[in-house]
Amino acid sequence: MTKHWHSNKTQIYWTCKALAQGRTINHMDEIGEVQGWRLGAIIHILRHQHKWPIETEYRGPERIAHYHLPSACDWRGLSFPRSAKGLRKELKDMVPIPAAVALGRGDNAKGIEHG
């Protein structure tokens, strides 16, 4: 088989990073940013093998799938595919830990707000 029938490391890494950063992504984003063609397959793997709670919204008359994680989802609790394991360090370096988590209040680590 040719290479473009499989998701490569760059596509999987990009998908995990985009979703963990709170982005909503679609197939055109993947094509434009990493020249990928397998976003649906990557989403399927993340949902079923790694239990990511990815949500899908179909937009426009073409019903294009747009994927995102729920706002309450904390990437630190997700299982990453082997090709995206190194992403944890990159995300930690990019995203400051919320003050409540740093102080040991674990509920906020899941994005739960108390009022």
C-alpha positions as CSV (number, residue, x, y, z in Angstrom):
1,M,0.0,0.0,0.0
2,T,1.0,3.6,-0.5
3,K,1.9,5.9,2.4
4,H,-1.1,8.1,2.0
5,W,-3.6,5.4,2.9
6,H,-2.3,5.4,6.5
7,S,-2.3,8.1,9.2
8,N,1.3,9.1,9.7
9,K,3.0,10.3,12.9
10,T,2.6,14.0,12.0
11,Q,-1.1,13.7,11.4
12,I,-1.8,11.9,14.7
13,Y,0.4,14.3,16.6
14,W,-1.2,17.3,15.0
15,T,-4.7,16.0,15.7
16,C,-4.0,15.3,19.3
17,K,-2.3,18.6,19.8
18,A,-5.1,20.6,18.1
19,L,-7.8,18.9,20.1
20,A,-5.9,19.1,23.4
21,Q,-5.4,22.9,22.8
22,G,-9.2,23.3,22.6
23,R,-9.3,23.7,18.8
24,T,-12.3,22.7,16.7
25,I,-10.8,21.0,13.6
26,N,-12.1,19.5,10.3
27,H,-10.7,17.7,7.3
28,M,-9.7,20.9,5.5
29,D,-7.7,22.0,8.5
30,E,-5.8,18.7,8.4
31,I,-5.2,19.0,4.6
32,G,-3.9,22.6,5.0
33,E,-1.7,22.1,8.0
34,V,-0.2,18.6,7.7
35,Q,-1.3,17.5,4.2
36,G,-3.3,14.7,5.7
37,W,-6.2,12.8,4.4
38,R,-7.2,10.5,7.4
39,L,-8.7,12.7,10.0
40,G,-11.9,10.5,10.3
41,A,-9.7,7.4,10.9
42,I,-7.6,9.2,13.5
43,I,-10.7,10.5,15.3
44,H,-12.1,6.9,15.3
45,I,-8.9,5.6,16.9
46,L,-8.8,8.3,19.5
47,R,-12.4,7.7,20.5
48,H,-12.4,3.9,20.5
49,Q,-8.9,2.8,21.4
50,H,-7.9,5.8,23.7
51,K,-11.4,6.8,24.9
52,W,-11.1,10.5,24.0
53,P,-14.6,12.1,24.4
54,I,-14.4,13.8,21.0
55,E,-17.6,15.6,20.0
56,T,-18.7,16.0,16.4
57,E,-20.7,18.9,14.9
58,Y,-21.9,18.7,11.3
59,R,-21.9,22.2,9.7
60,G,-23.2,23.6,6.4
61,P,-25.3,22.1,3.7
62,E,-22.4,19.7,3.0
63,R,-22.6,18.5,6.7
64,I,-18.8,18.7,7.1
65,A,-17.7,17.1,10.4
66,H,-16.0,19.5,12.9
67,Y,-14.3,17.8,15.9
68,H,-13.5,19.1,19.3
69,L,-13.2,18.0,22.9
70,P,-15.8,19.1,25.5
71,S,-14.7,22.3,27.3
72,A,-14.6,20.4,30.6
73,C,-12.1,17.9,29.3
74,D,-8.6,18.1,30.6
75,W,-5.9,16.7,28.3
76,R,-3.8,15.6,31.3
77,G,-6.4,12.8,31.8
78,L,-6.3,11.5,28.3
79,S,-4.4,8.4,26.9
80,F,-2.2,9.4,24.0
81,P,-1.3,7.2,21.1
82,R,2.4,6.1,21.0
83,S,3.2,8.5,18.2
84,A,1.9,11.4,20.3
85,K,3.4,10.5,23.7
86,G,5.9,13.3,23.5
87,L,3.1,15.8,23.1
88,R,2.5,15.8,26.9
89,K,5.7,17.6,27.6
90,E,5.1,20.1,24.9
91,L,1.6,20.8,26.2
92,K,2.8,21.2,29.8
93,D,5.4,23.7,28.6
94,M,2.8,25.7,26.7
95,V,-0.1,25.7,29.1
96,P,0.2,27.1,32.6
97,I,-1.3,24.9,35.3
98,P,-4.4,26.5,36.8
99,A,-3.7,28.0,40.3
100,A,-6.2,25.6,41.9
101,V,-4.4,22.6,40.6
102,A,-1.0,23.9,41.7
103,L,-2.5,24.4,45.2
104,G,-3.8,20.8,45.2
105,R,-7.5,21.3,44.6
106,G,-7.9,18.4,42.1
107,D,-11.5,19.1,41.0
108,N,-10.3,22.0,38.9
109,A,-7.8,19.7,37.1
110,K,-10.9,18.4,35.3
111,G,-12.1,21.8,34.4
112,I,-14.8,21.8,37.0
113,E,-15.7,25.3,38.3
114,H,-17.1,25.8,41.7
115,G,-19.4,28.8,42.2
